[in-house]
C-alpha cells in the first residue's frame, strides 16, 4: 500500500533590501526595523495592520535573543534606542 504525501508549500520571505544598509552585516538594519515597528505601534496603536510589515522585517532579520533583550529593556525603561 502506498501512502500519498500531502506537501504544503511554505513561502519564506525576508525584509527587502534597504539602501541605508548596503553591507552584508544586517545588525543596524535589524535594530532600525525593530525601532520602526515600535514607533509605528506607538503612533497607530497595537492593533494597527500598518505596522505588521515592520514586525515581519525585524523578525526576519533579528536574532530572537536580541528581541527578547530589547523587549525587557523597553519594559524596564532602559532601551538604548529612540522610541
HTML snippet that shows the backbone in 3Dmol.js (N, CA, C, O; Angstrom):
<script src="https://3Dmol.org/build/3Dmol-min.js"></script>
<div id="view" style="width:600px;height:400px;position:relative"></div>
<script>
const pdb = `
ATOM      1  N   UNK A   1       0.834  -1.157   0.000  1.00  0.00           N
ATOM      2  CA  UNK A   1       0.000   0.000   0.000  1.00  0.00           C
ATOM      3  C   UNK A   1       0.898   1.247   0.000  1.00  0.00           C
ATOM      4  O   UNK A   1       1.817   1.344   0.813  1.00  0.00           O
ATOM      5  N   UNK A   2       0.642   2.180  -0.889  1.00  0.00           N
ATOM      6  CA  UNK A   2       1.417   3.413  -0.981  1.00  0.00           C
ATOM      7  C   UNK A   2       0.671   4.530  -0.272  1.00  0.00           C
ATOM      8  O   UNK A   2      -0.550   4.652  -0.371  1.00  0.00           O
ATOM      9  N   UNK A   3       1.415   5.319   0.426  1.00  0.00           N
ATOM     10  CA  UNK A   3       0.826   6.482   1.086  1.00  0.00           C
ATOM     11  C   UNK A   3       1.077   7.719   0.236  1.00  0.00           C
ATOM     12  O   UNK A   3       2.147   7.901  -0.344  1.00  0.00           O
ATOM     13  N   UNK A   4       0.066   8.550   0.185  1.00  0.00           N
ATOM     14  CA  UNK A   4       0.244   9.796  -0.534  1.00  0.00           C
ATOM     15  C   UNK A   4       0.703  10.852   0.452  1.00  0.00           C
ATOM     16  O   UNK A   4       0.174  10.969   1.558  1.00  0.00           O
ATOM     17  N   UNK A   5       1.663  11.592   0.044  1.00  0.00           N
ATOM     18  CA  UNK A   5       2.186  12.662   0.876  1.00  0.00           C
ATOM     19  C   UNK A   5       1.534  13.971   0.459  1.00  0.00           C
ATOM     20  O   UNK A   5       1.501  14.319  -0.721  1.00  0.00           O
ATOM     21  N   UNK A   6       1.029  14.673   1.427  1.00  0.00           N
ATOM     22  CA  UNK A   6       0.486  15.996   1.126  1.00  0.00           C
ATOM     23  C   UNK A   6       1.534  17.012   1.521  1.00  0.00           C
ATOM     24  O   UNK A   6       1.842  17.198   2.698  1.00  0.00           O
ATOM     25  N   UNK A   7       2.063  17.648   0.530  1.00  0.00           N
ATOM     26  CA  UNK A   7       3.104  18.638   0.820  1.00  0.00           C
ATOM     27  C   UNK A   7       2.504  20.033   0.750  1.00  0.00           C
ATOM     28  O   UNK A   7       1.703  20.356  -0.126  1.00  0.00           O
ATOM     29  N   UNK A   8       2.914  20.819   1.681  1.00  0.00           N
ATOM     30  CA  UNK A   8       2.468  22.197   1.746  1.00  0.00           C
ATOM     31  C   UNK A   8       3.641  23.090   1.396  1.00  0.00           C
ATOM     32  O   UNK A   8       4.739  22.936   1.933  1.00  0.00           O
ATOM     33  N   UNK A   9       3.399  24.014   0.501  1.00  0.00           N
ATOM     34  CA  UNK A   9       4.444  24.946   0.116  1.00  0.00           C
ATOM     35  C   UNK A   9       4.512  26.058   1.155  1.00  0.00           C
ATOM     36  O   UNK A   9       3.506  26.688   1.482  1.00  0.00           O
ATOM     37  N   UNK A  10       5.704  26.284   1.660  1.00  0.00           N
ATOM     38  CA  UNK A  10       5.925  27.352   2.617  1.00  0.00           C
ATOM     39  C   UNK A  10       6.750  28.416   1.920  1.00  0.00           C
ATOM     40  O   UNK A  10       7.826  28.144   1.387  1.00  0.00           O
ATOM     41  N   UNK A  11       6.231  29.626   1.934  1.00  0.00           N
ATOM     42  CA  UNK A  11       6.940  30.726   1.292  1.00  0.00           C
ATOM     43  C   UNK A  11       7.715  31.504   2.342  1.00  0.00           C
ATOM     44  O   UNK A  11       7.135  32.071   3.268  1.00  0.00           O
ATOM     45  N   UNK A  12       9.032  31.525   2.187  1.00  0.00           N
ATOM     46  CA  UNK A  12       9.880  32.247   3.117  1.00  0.00           C
ATOM     47  C   UNK A  12      10.269  33.582   2.502  1.00  0.00           C
ATOM     48  O   UNK A  12      10.710  33.652   1.355  1.00  0.00           O
ATOM     49  N   UNK A  13      10.098  34.631   3.278  1.00  0.00           N
ATOM     50  CA  UNK A  13      10.463  35.964   2.815  1.00  0.00           C
ATOM     51  C   UNK A  13      11.287  36.643   3.891  1.00  0.00           C
ATOM     52  O   UNK A  13      11.188  36.312   5.073  1.00  0.00           O
ATOM     53  N   UNK A  14      12.088  37.582   3.472  1.00  0.00           N
ATOM     54  CA  UNK A  14      12.837  38.391   4.411  1.00  0.00           C
ATOM     55  C   UNK A  14      12.572  39.849   4.084  1.00  0.00           C
ATOM     56  O   UNK A  14      11.850  40.162   3.137  1.00  0.00           O
ATOM     57  N   UNK A  15      13.143  40.715   4.853  1.00  0.00           N
ATOM     58  CA  UNK A  15      12.954  42.138   4.614  1.00  0.00           C
ATOM     59  C   UNK A  15      13.566  42.514   3.273  1.00  0.00           C
ATOM     60  O   UNK A  15      14.584  41.946   2.876  1.00  0.00           O
ATOM     61  N   UNK A  16      12.958  43.464   2.570  1.00  0.00           N
ATOM     62  CA  UNK A  16      13.523  43.887   1.293  1.00  0.00           C
ATOM     63  C   UNK A  16      14.834  44.634   1.497  1.00  0.00           C
ATOM     64  O   UNK A  16      15.124  45.117   2.591  1.00  0.00           O
ATOM     65  N   UNK A  17      15.607  44.720   0.449  1.00  0.00           N
ATOM     66  CA  UNK A  17      16.874  45.449   0.515  1.00  0.00           C
ATOM     67  C   UNK A  17      16.600  46.908   0.886  1.00  0.00           C
ATOM     68  O   UNK A  17      15.605  47.493   0.461  1.00  0.00           O
ATOM     69  N   UNK A  18      17.480  47.467   1.666  1.00  0.00           N
ATOM     70  CA  UNK A  18      17.331  48.850   2.108  1.00  0.00           C
ATOM     71  C   UNK A  18      18.633  49.572   1.826  1.00  0.00           C
ATOM     72  O   UNK A  18      19.680  49.194   2.354  1.00  0.00           O
ATOM     73  N   UNK A  19      18.581  50.609   0.999  1.00  0.00           N
ATOM     74  CA  UNK A  19      19.794  51.309   0.582  1.00  0.00           C
ATOM     75  C   UNK A  19      20.565  51.916   1.751  1.00  0.00           C
ATOM     76  O   UNK A  19      21.745  52.236   1.612  1.00  0.00           O
ATOM     77  N   UNK A  20      19.908  52.076   2.904  1.00  0.00           N
ATOM     78  CA  UNK A  20      20.601  52.625   4.071  1.00  0.00           C
ATOM     79  C   UNK A  20      21.579  51.626   4.676  1.00  0.00           C
ATOM     80  O   UNK A  20      22.447  52.005   5.462  1.00  0.00           O
ATOM     81  N   UNK A  21      21.443  50.343   4.312  1.00  0.00           N
ATOM     82  CA  UNK A  21      22.264  49.283   4.889  1.00  0.00           C
ATOM     83  C   UNK A  21      22.852  48.424   3.775  1.00  0.00           C
ATOM     84  O   UNK A  21      22.394  47.304   3.548  1.00  0.00           O
ATOM     85  N   UNK A  22      23.872  48.946   3.074  1.00  0.00           N
ATOM     86  CA  UNK A  22      24.377  48.254   1.887  1.00  0.00           C
ATOM     87  C   UNK A  22      25.286  47.065   2.162  1.00  0.00           C
ATOM     88  O   UNK A  22      25.554  46.292   1.242  1.00  0.00           O
ATOM     89  N   UNK A  23      25.769  46.885   3.377  1.00  0.00           N
ATOM     90  CA  UNK A  23      26.703  45.798   3.652  1.00  0.00           C
ATOM     91  C   UNK A  23      25.960  44.523   4.043  1.00  0.00           C
ATOM     92  O   UNK A  23      24.749  44.536   4.266  1.00  0.00           O
ATOM     93  N   UNK A  24      26.696  43.444   4.120  1.00  0.00           N
ATOM     94  CA  UNK A  24      26.079  42.174   4.479  1.00  0.00           C
ATOM     95  C   UNK A  24      25.783  42.075   5.971  1.00  0.00           C
ATOM     96  O   UNK A  24      24.944  41.273   6.383  1.00  0.00           O
ATOM     97  N   UNK A  25      26.460  42.880   6.784  1.00  0.00           N
ATOM     98  CA  UNK A  25      26.169  42.893   8.215  1.00  0.00           C
ATOM     99  C   UNK A  25      24.854  43.627   8.422  1.00  0.00           C
ATOM    100  O   UNK A  25      24.768  44.831   8.183  1.00  0.00           O
ATOM    101  N   UNK A  26      23.844  42.918   8.860  1.00  0.00           N
ATOM    102  CA  UNK A  26      22.496  43.465   8.948  1.00  0.00           C
ATOM    103  C   UNK A  26      22.100  43.909  10.357  1.00  0.00           C
ATOM    104  O   UNK A  26      20.914  44.082  10.641  1.00  0.00           O
ATOM    105  N   UNK A  27      23.079  44.092  11.236  1.00  0.00           N
ATOM    106  CA  UNK A  27      22.789  44.473  12.619  1.00  0.00           C
ATOM    107  C   UNK A  27      22.012  45.782  12.700  1.00  0.00           C
ATOM    108  O   UNK A  27      20.985  45.851  13.374  1.00  0.00           O
ATOM    109  N   UNK A  28      22.489  46.808  12.026  1.00  0.00           N
ATOM    110  CA  UNK A  28      21.807  48.110  12.070  1.00  0.00           C
ATOM    111  C   UNK A  28      20.441  48.032  11.410  1.00  0.00           C
ATOM    112  O   UNK A  28      19.488  48.659  11.874  1.00  0.00           O
ATOM    113  N   UNK A  29      20.339  47.265  10.328  1.00  0.00           N
ATOM    114  CA  UNK A  29      19.058  47.084   9.639  1.00  0.00           C
ATOM    115  C   UNK A  29      18.050  46.460  10.596  1.00  0.00           C
ATOM    116  O   UNK A  29      16.910  46.914  10.687  1.00  0.00           O
ATOM    117  N   UNK A  30      18.465  45.437  11.297  1.00  0.00           N
ATOM    118  CA  UNK A  30      17.627  44.761  12.286  1.00  0.00           C
ATOM    119  C   UNK A  30      17.156  45.748  13.355  1.00  0.00           C
ATOM    120  O   UNK A  30      15.962  45.842  13.639  1.00  0.00           O
ATOM    121  N   UNK A  31      18.094  46.476  13.940  1.00  0.00           N
ATOM    122  CA  UNK A  31      17.794  47.411  15.023  1.00  0.00           C
ATOM    123  C   UNK A  31      16.843  48.509  14.542  1.00  0.00           C
ATOM    124  O   UNK A  31      15.905  48.875  15.251  1.00  0.00           O
ATOM    125  N   UNK A  32      17.084  49.031  13.339  1.00  0.00           N
ATOM    126  CA  UNK A  32      16.231  50.082  12.787  1.00  0.00           C
ATOM    127  C   UNK A  32      14.817  49.583  12.548  1.00  0.00           C
ATOM    128  O   UNK A  32      13.859  50.294  12.849  1.00  0.00           O
ATOM    129  N   UNK A  33      14.666  48.390  12.019  1.00  0.00           N
ATOM    130  CA  UNK A  33      13.322  47.837  11.776  1.00  0.00           C
ATOM    131  C   UNK A  33      12.583  47.589  13.088  1.00  0.00           C
ATOM    132  O   UNK A  33      11.371  47.788  13.167  1.00  0.00           O
ATOM    133  N   UNK A  34      13.303  47.160  14.106  1.00  0.00           N
ATOM    134  CA  UNK A  34      12.693  46.961  15.426  1.00  0.00           C
ATOM    135  C   UNK A  34      12.159  48.301  15.945  1.00  0.00           C
ATOM    136  O   UNK A  34      11.029  48.380  16.426  1.00  0.00           O
ATOM    137  N   UNK A  35      12.965  49.332  15.844  1.00  0.00           N
ATOM    138  CA  UNK A  35      12.556  50.663  16.297  1.00  0.00           C
ATOM    139  C   UNK A  35      11.380  51.174  15.461  1.00  0.00           C
ATOM    140  O   UNK A  35      10.433  51.736  16.010  1.00  0.00           O
ATOM    141  N   UNK A  36      11.432  50.984  14.142  1.00  0.00           N
ATOM    142  CA  UNK A  36      10.333  51.434  13.275  1.00  0.00           C
ATOM    143  C   UNK A  36       9.015  50.764  13.660  1.00  0.00           C
ATOM    144  O   UNK A  36       7.964  51.405  13.667  1.00  0.00           O
ATOM    145  N   UNK A  37       9.077  49.475  13.978  1.00  0.00           N
ATOM    146  CA  UNK A  37       7.862  48.773  14.393  1.00  0.00           C
ATOM    147  C   UNK A  37       7.280  49.391  15.660  1.00  0.00           C
ATOM    148  O   UNK A  37       6.078  49.648  15.726  1.00  0.00           O
ATOM    149  N   UNK A  38       8.106  49.629  16.649  1.00  0.00           N
ATOM    150  CA  UNK A  38       7.598  50.161  17.909  1.00  0.00           C
ATOM    151  C   UNK A  38       7.163  51.618  17.792  1.00  0.00           C
ATOM    152  O   UNK A  38       6.233  52.037  18.482  1.00  0.00           O
ATOM    153  N   UNK A  39       7.801  52.380  16.955  1.00  0.00           N
ATOM    154  CA  UNK A  39       7.331  53.745  16.685  1.00  0.00           C
ATOM    155  C   UNK A  39       5.967  53.711  16.010  1.00  0.00           C
ATOM    156  O   UNK A  39       5.085  54.510  16.326  1.00  0.00           O
ATOM    157  N   UNK A  40       5.804  52.785  15.085  1.00  0.00           N
ATOM    158  CA  UNK A  40       4.535  52.650  14.366  1.00  0.00           C
ATOM    159  C   UNK A  40       3.404  52.272  15.326  1.00  0.00           C
ATOM    160  O   UNK A  40       2.325  52.862  15.279  1.00  0.00           O
ATOM    161  N   UNK A  41       3.649  51.296  16.190  1.00  0.00           N
ATOM    162  CA  UNK A  41       2.598  50.882  17.125  1.00  0.00           C
ATOM    163  C   UNK A  41       2.278  51.982  18.133  1.00  0.00           C
ATOM    164  O   UNK A  41       1.141  52.095  18.592  1.00  0.00           O
ATOM    165  N   UNK A  42       3.271  52.787  18.475  1.00  0.00           N
ATOM    166  CA  UNK A  42       3.023  53.916  19.371  1.00  0.00           C
ATOM    167  C   UNK A  42       2.143  54.948  18.674  1.00  0.00           C
ATOM    168  O   UNK A  42       1.228  55.500  19.284  1.00  0.00           O
ATOM    169  N   UNK A  43       2.415  55.206  17.412  1.00  0.00           N
ATOM    170  CA  UNK A  43       1.671  56.213  16.656  1.00  0.00           C
ATOM    171  C   UNK A  43       0.289  55.737  16.224  1.00  0.00           C
ATOM    172  O   UNK A  43      -0.667  56.513  16.241  1.00  0.00           O
ATOM    173  N   UNK A  44       0.176  54.464  15.837  1.00  0.00           N
ATOM    174  CA  UNK A  44      -1.069  53.970  15.238  1.00  0.00           C
ATOM    175  C   UNK A  44      -1.831  52.978  16.093  1.00  0.00           C
ATOM    176  O   UNK A  44      -2.956  52.608  15.758  1.00  0.00           O
ATOM    177  N   UNK A  45      -1.235  52.542  17.192  1.00  0.00           N
ATOM    178  CA  UNK A  45      -1.897  51.583  18.072  1.00  0.00           C
ATOM    179  C   UNK A  45      -1.413  50.166  17.851  1.00  0.00           C
ATOM    180  O   UNK A  45      -0.964  49.800  16.765  1.00  0.00           O
ATOM    181  N   UNK A  46      -1.515  49.383  18.904  1.00  0.00           N
ATOM    182  CA  UNK A  46      -1.032  47.989  18.884  1.00  0.00           C
ATOM    183  C   UNK A  46      -1.738  47.129  17.837  1.00  0.00           C
ATOM    184  O   UNK A  46      -1.145  46.191  17.302  1.00  0.00           O
ATOM    185  N   UNK A  47      -2.988  47.440  17.545  1.00  0.00           N
ATOM    186  CA  UNK A  47      -3.791  46.606  16.649  1.00  0.00           C
ATOM    187  C   UNK A  47      -3.691  47.014  15.180  1.00  0.00           C
ATOM    188  O   UNK A  47      -4.342  46.407  14.330  1.00  0.00           O
ATOM    189  N   UNK A  48      -2.895  48.023  14.870  1.00  0.00           N
ATOM    190  CA  UNK A  48      -2.812  48.531  13.502  1.00  0.00           C
ATOM    191  C   UNK A  48      -2.128  47.538  12.568  1.00  0.00           C
ATOM    192  O   UNK A  48      -1.036  47.050  12.860  1.00  0.00           O
ATOM    193  N   UNK A  49      -2.771  47.247  11.458  1.00  0.00           N
ATOM    194  CA  UNK A  49      -2.172  46.365  10.445  1.00  0.00           C
ATOM    195  C   UNK A  49      -1.066  47.071   9.677  1.00  0.00           C
ATOM    196  O   UNK A  49      -0.247  46.418   9.029  1.00  0.00           O
ATOM    197  N   UNK A  50      -1.033  48.402   9.744  1.00  0.00           N
ATOM    198  CA  UNK A  50       0.005  49.160   9.050  1.00  0.00           C
ATOM    199  C   UNK A  50       1.399  48.824   9.565  1.00  0.00           C
ATOM    200  O   UNK A  50       2.381  48.965   8.836  1.00  0.00           O
ATOM    201  N   UNK A  51       1.491  48.388  10.797  1.00  0.00           N
ATOM    202  CA  UNK A  51       2.783  48.123  11.420  1.00  0.00           C
ATOM    203  C   UNK A  51       3.273  46.694  11.195  1.00  0.00           C
ATOM    204  O   UNK A  51       4.424  46.378  11.498  1.00  0.00           O
ATOM    205  N   UNK A  52       2.421  45.844  10.676  1.00  0.00           N
ATOM    206  CA  UNK A  52       2.761  44.427  10.546  1.00  0.00           C
ATOM    207  C   UNK A  52       3.978  44.195   9.653  1.00  0.00           C
ATOM    208  O   UNK A  52       4.756  43.275   9.905  1.00  0.00           O
ATOM    209  N   UNK A  53       4.152  45.000   8.630  1.00  0.00           N
ATOM    210  CA  UNK A  53       5.312  44.785   7.744  1.00  0.00           C
ATOM    211  C   UNK A  53       6.620  45.014   8.495  1.00  0.00           C
ATOM    212  O   UNK A  53       7.598  44.302   8.267  1.00  0.00           O
ATOM    213  N   UNK A  54       6.644  46.018   9.405  1.00  0.00           N
ATOM    214  CA  UNK A  54       7.848  46.248  10.195  1.00  0.00           C
ATOM    215  C   UNK A  54       8.117  45.060  11.130  1.00  0.00           C
ATOM    216  O   UNK A  54       9.265  44.671  11.347  1.00  0.00           O
ATOM    217  N   UNK A  55       7.047  44.500  11.669  1.00  0.00           N
ATOM    218  CA  UNK A  55       7.202  43.327  12.533  1.00  0.00           C
ATOM    219  C   UNK A  55       7.807  42.162  11.746  1.00  0.00           C
ATOM    220  O   UNK A  55       8.713  41.484  12.229  1.00  0.00           O
ATOM    221  N   UNK A  56       7.302  41.937  10.537  1.00  0.00           N
ATOM    222  CA  UNK A  56       7.841  40.858   9.703  1.00  0.00           C
ATOM    223  C   UNK A  56       9.315  41.087   9.405  1.00  0.00           C
ATOM    224  O   UNK A  56      10.115  40.152   9.431  1.00  0.00           O
ATOM    225  N   UNK A  57       9.673  42.346   9.120  1.00  0.00           N
ATOM    226  CA  UNK A  57      11.056  42.653   8.785  1.00  0.00           C
ATOM    227  C   UNK A  57      11.988  42.388   9.959  1.00  0.00           C
ATOM    228  O   UNK A  57      12.996  41.697   9.812  1.00  0.00           O
ATOM    229  N   UNK A  58      11.650  42.939  11.131  1.00  0.00           N
ATOM    230  CA  UNK A  58      12.595  42.752  12.242  1.00  0.00           C
ATOM    231  C   UNK A  58      12.625  41.309  12.699  1.00  0.00           C
ATOM    232  O   UNK A  58      13.671  40.831  13.140  1.00  0.00           O
ATOM    233  N   UNK A  59      11.513  40.599  12.609  1.00  0.00           N
ATOM    234  CA  UNK A  59      11.513  39.181  12.999  1.00  0.00           C
ATOM    235  C   UNK A  59      12.352  38.343  12.049  1.00  0.00           C
ATOM    236  O   UNK A  59      12.933  37.336  12.453  1.00  0.00           O
ATOM    237  N   UNK A  60      12.417  38.760  10.780  1.00  0.00           N
ATOM    238  CA  UNK A  60      13.230  38.038   9.798  1.00  0.00           C
ATOM    239  C   UNK A  60      14.716  38.348   9.967  1.00  0.00           C
ATOM    240  O   UNK A  60      15.563  37.498   9.693  1.00  0.00           O
ATOM    241  N   UNK A  61      15.031  39.556  10.414  1.00  0.00           N
ATOM    242  CA  UNK A  61      16.420  39.992  10.477  1.00  0.00           C
ATOM    243  C   UNK A  61      17.090  39.781  11.828  1.00  0.00           C
ATOM    244  O   UNK A  61      18.290  39.512  11.888  1.00  0.00           O
ATOM    245  N   UNK A  62      16.332  39.900  12.909  1.00  0.00           N
ATOM    246  CA  UNK A  62      16.933  39.942  14.249  1.00  0.00           C
ATOM    247  C   UNK A  62      16.937  38.580  14.933  1.00  0.00           C
ATOM    248  O   UNK A  62      15.947  37.850  14.872  1.00  0.00           O
ATOM    249  N   UNK A  63      18.033  38.240  15.576  1.00  0.00           N
ATOM    250  CA  UNK A  63      18.040  37.024  16.396  1.00  0.00           C
ATOM    251  C   UNK A  63      17.037  37.162  17.551  1.00  0.00           C
ATOM    252  O   UNK A  63      16.888  38.240  18.126  1.00  0.00           O
ATOM    253  N   UNK A  64      16.369  36.081  17.874  1.00  0.00           N
ATOM    254  CA  UNK A  64      15.373  36.086  18.934  1.00  0.00           C
ATOM    255  C   UNK A  64      15.905  36.559  20.273  1.00  0.00           C
ATOM    256  O   UNK A  64      15.187  37.209  21.033  1.00  0.00           O
ATOM    257  N   UNK A  65      17.160  36.238  20.570  1.00  0.00           N
ATOM    258  CA  UNK A  65      17.753  36.647  21.847  1.00  0.00           C
ATOM    259  C   UNK A  65      17.832  38.171  21.953  1.00  0.00           C
ATOM    260  O   UNK A  65      17.615  38.736  23.024  1.00  0.00           O
ATOM    261  N   UNK A  66      18.142  38.826  20.839  1.00  0.00           N
ATOM    262  CA  UNK A  66      18.215  40.280  20.836  1.00  0.00           C
ATOM    263  C   UNK A  66      16.839  40.882  21.101  1.00  0.00           C
ATOM    264  O   UNK A  66      16.689  41.804  21.902  1.00  0.00           O
ATOM    265  N   UNK A  67      15.841  40.340  20.411  1.00  0.00           N
ATOM    266  CA  UNK A  67      14.474  40.864  20.555  1.00  0.00           C
ATOM    267  C   UNK A  67      13.997  40.697  21.991  1.00  0.00           C
ATOM    268  O   UNK A  67      13.392  41.611  22.553  1.00  0.00           O
ATOM    269  N   UNK A  68      14.261  39.542  22.587  1.00  0.00           N
ATOM    270  CA  UNK A  68      13.880  39.318  23.988  1.00  0.00           C
ATOM    271  C   UNK A  68      14.552  40.334  24.896  1.00  0.00           C
ATOM    272  O   UNK A  68      13.911  40.898  25.784  1.00  0.00           O
ATOM    273  N   UNK A  69      15.846  40.571  24.675  1.00  0.00           N
ATOM    274  CA  UNK A  69      16.586  41.530  25.497  1.00  0.00           C
ATOM    275  C   UNK A  69      16.023  42.940  25.310  1.00  0.00           C
ATOM    276  O   UNK A  69      15.820  43.660  26.287  1.00  0.00           O
ATOM    277  N   UNK A  70      15.774  43.332  24.066  1.00  0.00           N
ATOM    278  CA  UNK A  70      15.235  44.664  23.798  1.00  0.00           C
ATOM    279  C   UNK A  70      13.846  44.827  24.392  1.00  0.00           C
ATOM    280  O   UNK A  70      13.512  45.899  24.897  1.00  0.00           O
ATOM    281  N   UNK A  71      13.029  43.779  24.338  1.00  0.00           N
ATOM    282  CA  UNK A  71      11.692  43.851  24.944  1.00  0.00           C
ATOM    283  C   UNK A  71      11.806  44.065  26.454  1.00  0.00           C
ATOM    284  O   UNK A  71      11.080  44.874  27.032  1.00  0.00           O
ATOM    285  N   UNK A  72      12.714  43.338  27.077  1.00  0.00           N
ATOM    286  CA  UNK A  72      12.936  43.518  28.522  1.00  0.00           C
ATOM    287  C   UNK A  72      13.418  44.930  28.826  1.00  0.00           C
ATOM    288  O   UNK A  72      12.977  45.546  29.796  1.00  0.00           O
ATOM    289  N   UNK A  73      14.323  45.442  28.000  1.00  0.00           N
ATOM    290  CA  UNK A  73      14.836  46.796  28.204  1.00  0.00           C
ATOM    291  C   UNK A  73      13.735  47.841  28.017  1.00  0.00           C
ATOM    292  O   UNK A  73      13.677  48.815  28.768  1.00  0.00           O
ATOM    293  N   UNK A  74      12.872  47.651  27.036  1.00  0.00           N
ATOM    294  CA  UNK A  74      11.761  48.580  26.841  1.00  0.00           C
ATOM    295  C   UNK A  74      10.841  48.603  28.063  1.00  0.00           C
ATOM    296  O   UNK A  74      10.415  49.662  28.524  1.00  0.00           O
ATOM    297  N   UNK A  75      10.549  47.407  28.572  1.00  0.00           N
ATOM    298  CA  UNK A  75       9.673  47.287  29.733  1.00  0.00           C
ATOM    299  C   UNK A  75      10.282  47.928  30.985  1.00  0.00           C
ATOM    300  O   UNK A  75       9.565  48.480  31.819  1.00  0.00           O
ATOM    301  N   UNK A  76      11.601  47.851  31.106  1.00  0.00           N
ATOM    302  CA  UNK A  76      12.260  48.419  32.296  1.00  0.00           C
ATOM    303  C   UNK A  76      12.682  49.871  32.093  1.00  0.00           C
ATOM    304  O   UNK A  76      13.181  50.504  33.023  1.00  0.00           O
ATOM    305  N   UNK A  77      12.485  50.410  30.878  1.00  0.00           N
ATOM    306  CA  UNK A  77      12.834  51.785  30.612  1.00  0.00           C
ATOM    307  C   UNK A  77      14.312  52.030  30.333  1.00  0.00           C
ATOM    308  O   UNK A  77      14.784  53.164  30.423  1.00  0.00           O
ATOM    309  N   UNK A  78      15.048  50.964  29.991  1.00  0.00           N
ATOM    310  CA  UNK A  78      16.489  51.104  29.744  1.00  0.00           C
ATOM    311  C   UNK A  78      16.870  50.846  28.286  1.00  0.00           C
ATOM    312  O   UNK A  78      18.051  50.672  27.983  1.00  0.00           O
ATOM    313  N   UNK A  79      15.899  50.818  27.389  1.00  0.00           N
ATOM    314  CA  UNK A  79      16.186  50.557  25.978  1.00  0.00           C
ATOM    315  C   UNK A  79      17.061  51.673  25.418  1.00  0.00           C
ATOM    316  O   UNK A  79      16.749  52.847  25.619  1.00  0.00           O
ATOM    317  N   UNK A  80      18.156  51.336  24.715  1.00  0.00           N
ATOM    318  CA  UNK A  80      19.110  52.360  24.279  1.00  0.00           C
ATOM    319  C   UNK A  80      18.691  53.155  23.039  1.00  0.00           C
ATOM    320  O   UNK A  80      19.329  54.154  22.707  1.00  0.00           O
ATOM    321  N   UNK A  81      17.650  52.736  22.365  1.00  0.00           N
ATOM    322  CA  UNK A  81      17.283  53.409  21.128  1.00  0.00           C
ATOM    323  C   UNK A  81      16.158  54.413  21.299  1.00  0.00           C
ATOM    324  O   UNK A  81      15.463  54.427  22.315  1.00  0.00           O
ATOM    325  N   UNK A  82      15.992  55.253  20.283  1.00  0.00           N
ATOM    326  CA  UNK A  82      14.905  56.255  20.316  1.00  0.00           C
ATOM    327  C   UNK A  82      13.570  55.618  19.909  1.00  0.00           C
ATOM    328  O   UNK A  82      13.398  55.185  18.769  1.00  0.00           O
ATOM    329  N   UNK A  83      12.666  55.570  20.827  1.00  0.00           N
ATOM    330  CA  UNK A  83      11.332  55.051  20.502  1.00  0.00           C
ATOM    331  C   UNK A  83      10.391  56.186  20.533  1.00  0.00           C
ATOM    332  O   UNK A  83       9.198  56.005  20.292  1.00  0.00           O
TER     333      UNK A  83
END
`;
const viewer = $3Dmol.createViewer("view");
viewer.addModel(pdb, "pdb");
viewer.setStyle({}, {cartoon: {color: "spectrum"}});
viewer.zoomTo();
viewer.render();
</script>
